[in-house]
Amino acid sequence: MAKAPRNGPYICGIDAALDVVSGKWKGLILWELDAHRVRRFAELRRALPGVSEKMLTQHLREMEEDGLVHREVYAEVPPRVEYSLTEHGRTLNRALGPLGAWGSERMRREGHETVGVSPA
């Protein structure tokens, strides 16, 4: 079942931030778009093993609504759609950097291995 957008009222800033990045894939989408600037849908899907087409579409739409992702549609045959971060999305990605560093340290401390390339 899809999560209904909250849009407040929030208890604190962390509550508001987590509302925007909630979902398993949003942080990884932010990281992938930051690393590559512009990605087509199929490129994003290949870069995120395990994400379904439905979930990636849903997260990209929510992130576009939240002003984090820009969706550019080119009038070509076949149609070409590219995704990139907005400045708002880049600021969120920078804010998530310390959280990624914390998570990397936790993985090292507990002996967890990474799967593929991981943020931070």
N, C-alpha and C positions, 0 to 999 in steps of 0.2 A: 504494500500500500504506500502511495506517495505521501511524503511529509508536506503538510500544509505550511505555507510561508507564515512566519510569525510577525515579522515587522514590528516587534515591540508589543507592549512595554517590556523593557529589559531590566534585570536586577542590577547589572553592572556592565562594564565595557567588555569583559570576557564573555559574558552571556551573548552580547550583540555580535562579537567576533565569531564565536562558535556557531551561531545561527547561520552565518554566511558560509563558513567552511565545513559545515556538517556534511557527512557523507564520506565514505571510504575513498572516493576517487578525486574529490575536489582539490585537495592539497597536491596530489600527484599531477593533476592537469595543470595547475598553476606552475609547478616546477618544470614540467615538460615544455610549456609555452614560453617560460622565461629562458630556458636553455636553448630553444630553437627559434625564438621570435615569432615565426608564423608556421602553422601546421594545418594540413588538411585533415578531415575527419579520419580517413583511413590511416594516416600516419600516426595520429593520436591513439587510435585503437591498437595498432601494432606495438606502440611504445608502452602500452599499459596492459600487459598480459592478464587475462582474467576478467577484464571489463566487458560487459555485454554492450551491444549496439544501443539497446534501449536505455541502459543506465548512463552511458556516455552522452547520448542525446539529451537525456533529462538533466544531467549535471551541467552540460554546456548551456542549455536554455536558462537554467536557474542562474548560472554565473553571468550570462548576458543580461538578464533582468536586474541583477545586483550591480551591474556596471563594472564587472571584473574582466569580462571577455568581450572582444569586438568580433563580430561575425561579418565577413565581407563576401558577398555573393557576386560572382562575375557572370555576365550574360554571354555565356559560351555554350557550345554544344560539344561534348556533354557539359553540364553545369559544373562550375568550380566554386567551392566554398572554402574559405580560409579563416582560421581562428588565430587571434593574437591577444595579448594582454593589453588592457587599457592602462593608463597611468595609475588608476585606482587599484587595479589588479597587481601592478608591480609593487606598489606600496604595501599591499597585503603580503605579497611574497617575501619582501624584505622583513616584514614583521614576523613571518613564520620561520625565518632563518635560525634564530636562537632556539626555537622549539625543535627544529630538525637537528641542531647540534646536541641538544639535550637527549633526544631520542637515539642518536648515534652513540653517545656516551653510554646510555643505558644498555644498548645492544652489546657494546664491547664488554661492559661490566658483567653482563649476564651470559656472555658467550653465544649470543645469537648471531646467525649468519644472515647476510643480505641475499635477496633474490634479485638477480640482475643488477642494474644500476639504481642506486637509491639516492634521494635527496639528502643533502648535508653530510 
